[in-house]
C-alpha cells in the first residue's frame, strides 16, 4: 500500500505539477489538494460613448465578487 502511495505521488509530481504552478500541492495518502496561491491583477477603463460630459457621474463603483458575493468595492 505504501509503495502505491509513493507511485501516485511520483506520477502526480512528474506529470501534472508543471501545469499547476499557481497552486500549492499537498498530498496525503490518496488525497491530492491543490490550493491556488498568488494574486490576480485586474485593470479596467471606463469609456463613455457620448459627448455629454455634464451628465456623467464623477466616479463609478466597481464591486469585486467571489462566488456571487461582494468581497471588495472600488471607486474610481
DAMO-V813546 format. One line per field, one symbol per residue. phi: phi as a letter, one per 30 degrees, with the letter a starting at -180 (. if undefined). psi: psi as a letter, one per 30 degrees, with the letter a starting at -180 (. if undefined). A space follows every 10 residues. Layout:
phi->???
psi->???
This chain:
phi->.ddddddddd ddddccdddc edcccbcbic dccccdbjbc cbbabccdcb ccddcdddbb cbcccbhicd cabbca
psi->eeeeeeeeee eeeeefeefh egkkkkkjbf kkkkkklalk kkllkkkkgl giffgklell kkkkkkhgkk fkkkk.
